[in-house]
Amino acid sequence: MARRAPSGRAPAVAPAPSRRLAGRVLVLFTLSLSCSYLCYSLLCCCGGPAAPRARCAPARAAAAKKLLQQSRPCGRPAPAPPAGSAPGPARPGTKRLPRAIVVGVKKGGTRAVLEFIRVHPEVRALGTEPHFFDRNYHRGLEWYRSLMPRTLDSQITVEKTPSYFVTKEAPRRIFNMSRDTKLIVVVRNPVTRAISDYTQTLSKKPDIPTFEGLTFRNRSLGLVDTSWNAIRIGMYAVHLQSWLQYFPLSQIHFVSGEKLITDPAGEMGKVQDFLGIKRVITDKHFYFNKTKGFPCLKKSESSSLPRCLGKSKGRTHVQIDPEVIEQLRDFYRPYNIKFYETVGQDFRWE
């Protein structure tokens, strides 16, 4: 006879087989997912069985996914640097304010001086004219500095803007930047300079009045129009007075535009002495171009090929009435004499 359970107690029930089976399936499913995730992580990290072996970022617990996102997949090359960028550290040198400035004069030979001095290894020059001390002063010195080429401690930064020489505010502004700035002024016979200036303007504006018409307020009386910029620039003695209020003559070097053509090595030798650098630029750097009518570099700063100045340099001057030229010589004579006496140098323009 079957024994009955004591009254008030429910009979013990054994675990159902279906529950055991469900538990086993859940465990197997969990293990399967874990294995699948591990295999997927390894394949993604190392590039599959064909990829070379490499040490991958660990994929553990909850941080595994985050680590895989942050680390570079193994077997893949590092991204290439941008085109044109040099590997390794940044270019050496620092952008510095110029220690020497070619301040004038227009159509005197300033471009030639700049291109010639750039051959020197101890000089780095800005190729364009920044016009900071006349047109862009409001931009500030940091803007001006940002335009300069990088230089080493042993190198000199040079810029040129010929209009500075006739800009009233330029001497004071340059002095405020650095009272030690060295100034280079390339001068030329003011009559020839005026004709060259007019020739350049005529090439851009063919409808301008004649040279004679612009030169005189009254030709019959010999009254020269000094308000015309081409005439005014050549009054060197007048403009120089503004510079001497801030800089001594020892800080201003005058280059002869005429000798720059006939003896470029000699004139550039004096420029190198003035800058306090070794005479590296010599006769071997120049040859005379008969077509242009002036010297060219056998070797430029950036090329081993010969290099002449641009097409606008050495253009044929317009023909001027000899009487007009003689009147201009008479006009400039007292200014020239005063200029010779001030700088202690006779340029022989008479």
Secondary structure, 3 states (H helix, E strand, C coil): CCCCCCCCCCCCCCCCHHHHHHHHHHHHHHHHHHHHHHHHHHHHHHCCCCCCCCCCCCCCHHHHHHHHHHCCCCCCCCCCCCCCCCCCCCCCCEECCCCEEEEECCCCCHHHHHHHHCCCCCEEECCCCCCCCCCCHHHCHHHHHHHCCEECCCCEEEEECHHHHHCCCHHHHHHHHCCCCEEEEEECCHHHHHHHHHHHHHHHCCCCCCHHHHHEEECCCCEECCCCHHHHCCCHHHHHHHHHCCCCHHHEEEEEHHHHHHCHHHHHHHHHHHHCCCCCCCHHHEEEECCCCEEEECCCCCCCCCECCCCCCCCCCCCCCHHHHHHHHHHHHHHHHHHHHHHCCCCCCC
